């Protein structure tokens, strides 16, 4: 399925044992203005509640939705993202975390930013526990709020930032840091499927929390793909959860990657 003026898109939503947040995220995706997309839930081993939730949305939401799950054998985000990417033939991929709500024009704006030879890194706004609970329990609405409401939430300390929610046409400034990997988060990252396959996707050797997204971007840049900023265009609203420190083994693996000239993942989407 492809809409006039934009690519066919797969939104790959990663999740693990948080069906309440995933429910809110899928509700926000069902409200999108751009319709030429499908959703692949990349499930890192959740239980039956998640399976039932996804099945329910597939029946009632109008989303083109599928559920790709792997056995729960610890944190294997890189592996399940690869499996989800392999399950779609859409030419453009948006990686989104299952606790990140999107505004109604999120997919449309990502489609507008898509450019051959580039990946797009979007920004995020973290919500505090109370505002996160409101977003989960009260149904669609929070992601439709305008700038004045979000300014008020920021001033009250319920959102960590306000400016990412502004709309600013940066034009050529979006290409000012084409080779910068720092700060890229896999919770809001878009790229062409062909570029993803060329570097063999995520490196499944990352089996602890952290750095699998940085590693992907470093290899993309080495292969000639350039960074394009999605700030002031495609923010996500990140629901609160307890933070965790990066896994030391993942940090060490990434530091070794930086010292190498590797482009293709040793263990990636093609095995």
C-alpha positions in Angstrom: 0.0 0.0 0.0 1.4 3.4 -1.0 -0.1 6.8 -0.7 0.4 9.5 -3.4 3.4 11.6 -2.6 5.1 9.3 0.0 6.7 5.9 0.5 5.0 2.8 1.9 6.1 2.6 5.6 6.4 0.0 8.3 6.3 1.3 11.9 8.1 -1.3 14.0 7.0 -1.0 17.6 9.2 -2.8 20.1 7.6 -4.0 23.3 8.2 -6.3 26.4 5.6 -6.9 29.1 4.0 -3.5 29.1 0.6 -3.9 27.4 -0.9 -0.8 29.0 1.7 1.4 27.3 1.5 -0.5 24.1 -2.3 -0.1 24.1 -1.9 3.7 24.2 0.8 3.7 21.5 -1.4 1.6 19.1 -4.3 4.0 19.8 -2.1 6.9 18.8 -1.0 5.1 15.6 -4.7 4.4 14.7 -5.2 8.2 14.5 -2.6 9.0 11.9 -3.3 11.3 9.0 -1.0 9.3 6.7 -2.5 5.9 5.9 0.2 4.2 3.8 1.7 2.3 6.6 1.6 -0.9 8.5 2.5 -1.7 12.1 4.7 -4.6 13.2 4.8 -5.2 16.9 8.2 -6.5 17.7 7.7 -8.5 20.9 10.7 -9.6 22.9 8.9 -12.4 24.7 5.8 -10.9 26.4 3.1 -13.0 27.8 -0.5 -13.7 26.6 -1.8 -10.2 27.6 0.2 -8.6 24.9 -0.9 -11.2 22.3 -4.5 -10.6 23.2 -4.1 -6.8 23.1 -2.5 -6.9 19.6 -5.2 -9.2 18.3 -7.9 -6.9 19.6 -6.4 -3.9 17.9 -6.0 -5.8 14.7 -9.8 -6.4 14.8 -11.0 -3.0 15.8 -8.5 -0.3 15.2 -8.3 -0.3 11.4 -4.5 -0.7 11.6 -2.7 -3.0 9.2 -1.2 -4.8 12.1 0.9 -7.9 12.7 2.6 -9.4 15.8 6.1 -10.8 15.6 7.2 -12.5 18.9 10.3 -14.3 20.0 10.9 -16.5 23.1 11.7 -14.7 26.3 15.4 -15.4 26.8 16.5 -12.1 28.3 17.0 -8.7 26.6 17.2 -9.3 22.8 15.9 -6.1 21.4 18.3 -6.2 18.4 17.1 -9.7 17.4 13.4 -8.9 17.6 13.7 -5.7 15.7 15.5 -7.7 12.9 12.7 -10.3 12.9 10.1 -7.6 12.6 12.0 -5.8 9.8 12.2 -9.2 8.0 8.4 -9.6 8.3 7.7 -6.5 6.2 8.4 -5.6 2.6 7.7 -1.9 3.0 10.6 0.3 1.7 10.8 2.7 4.6 11.1 1.6 8.3 10.3 3.7 11.4 11.5 2.2 14.7 9.4 3.2 17.6 9.4 2.0 21.2 6.2 0.6 22.7 6.1 3.3 25.4 6.3 6.3 23.0 3.0 8.0 22.0 2.9 9.8 18.6 1.0 12.8 17.4 -1.6 12.4 14.6 0.8 13.7 11.9 3.8 11.7 13.1 3.9 9.2 10.2 3.0 11.9 7.7 5.9 14.1 8.8 8.3 11.2 8.8 7.2 10.4 5.2 7.9 14.0 4.3 11.4 13.9 5.7 12.3 10.6 4.0 15.2 11.2 1.6 17.4 8.7 -0.3 20.7 8.1 1.4 19.6 9.5 4.8 18.3 8.2 8.1 16.1 10.5 10.3 16.5 10.8 14.0 13.5 12.2 15.9 13.3 13.7 19.4 11.4 12.7 22.5 9.8 14.4 25.4 9.7 12.4 28.7 6.5 12.5 30.8 6.5 12.2 34.5 4.7 9.2 36.2 1.4 11.1 36.7 1.1 12.5 33.2 2.1 9.1 31.9 -0.7 7.4 33.8 -3.1 10.0 32.5 -2.0 9.2 28.9 -2.6 5.5 29.5 -5.9 5.6 31.3 -7.8 8.4 29.6 -7.5 7.2 26.0 -6.6 9.3 22.9 -6.2 13.0 23.6 -2.9 13.9 25.2 -1.0 13.5 22.0 -3.4 16.0 20.3 -2.6 18.8 22.8 -1.3 22.1 21.4 1.8 24.1 22.3 0.2 26.1 25.1 -0.9 23.0 27.0 2.5 21.4 26.6 4.2 24.6 27.8 2.0 24.5 30.9 3.0 20.8 31.5 6.7 21.7 31.2 6.4 24.6 33.6 4.7 22.3 36.1 7.5 19.8 35.7 5.4 17.1 34.2 7.3 17.0 30.9 11.1 17.3 30.8 11.2 19.4 27.6 8.8 21.7 25.6 10.7 22.9 22.6 10.8 19.5 20.7 7.0 19.8 20.4 7.3 23.1 18.4 7.1 22.9 14.6 10.1 24.6 12.9 10.9 24.3 9.2 14.7 23.8 9.5 15.2 23.2 5.8 18.9 22.6 5.0 19.8 22.8 8.7 18.5 19.3 9.0 21.6 18.1 7.2 24.2 20.0 9.3 25.6 17.0 11.1 25.5 14.2 8.5 28.1 12.0 10.2 27.2 12.4 13.8 26.0 9.3 15.6 25.8 10.8 19.1 22.4 11.1 20.6 20.6 8.8 18.2 17.9 6.7 20.0 16.2 3.7 18.4 12.9 4.7 20.0 12.4 7.2 17.1 14.5 6.3 14.1 13.6 6.1 10.5 15.6 4.7 7.5 15.2 3.0 4.1 14.9 -0.7 4.3 17.6 -1.1 1.6 20.1 0.8 3.8 19.1 -1.3 6.8 19.7 -4.5 4.8 23.0 -3.2 3.4 24.5 -3.2 6.9 22.8 -6.4 7.9 20.4 -4.7 10.3 20.9 -4.6 14.1 23.8 -6.6 15.6 22.2 -9.4 17.6 25.4 -9.7 19.6 24.0 -6.8 21.7 22.0 -8.8 24.3 22.1 -6.4 27.2 20.5 -3.0 27.5 21.9 -0.2 25.4 24.0 0.7 22.4 22.5 -1.5 19.7 20.9 1.6 18.1 24.2 3.6 18.3 26.0 0.6 16.7 23.5 0.5 13.8 23.9 4.2 13.1 27.7 4.1 13.2 27.6 1.3 10.6 25.1 3.2 8.5 27.3 6.3 8.4 30.4 4.2 7.5 28.3 2.8 4.6 27.6 6.3 3.2 24.1 7.0 4.8 23.8 10.4 6.3 22.0 11.8 9.3 19.0 14.1 8.9 17.5 15.8 11.9 13.9 15.2 12.8 13.8 17.6 15.6 10.9 20.1 15.6 9.1 17.8 13.3 8.6 14.2 14.6 8.7 14.2 18.5 7.4 11.3 20.5 5.9 11.4 24.0 7.9 8.9 26.2 5.9 7.4 29.0 7.7 7.1 32.3 9.5 4.0 33.4 12.3 3.3 35.8 15.7 4.0 34.3 18.4 1.4 34.1 22.1 1.7 33.6 23.6 0.4 30.3 24.9 -3.1 30.3 28.7 -3.1 30.7 29.1 -5.9 28.1 27.1 -3.8 25.6 29.1 -0.7 26.3 32.4 -2.7 25.8 31.0 -4.2 22.5 30.2 -0.8 21.2 33.5 0.7 22.1 35.2 -2.1 20.2 33.0 -1.3 17.2 34.1 2.3 17.3 37.7 1.1 17.1 36.9 -1.1 14.1 35.9 -0.4 10.5 33.0 -2.9 10.5 30.0 -2.1 8.3 27.9 -5.3 8.3 26.7 -6.8 11.6 28.3 -10.2 12.4 25.0 -11.5 13.5 22.3 -9.6 11.8 19.0 -9.8 9.9 20.3 -12.4 7.4 21.8 -14.5 10.2 
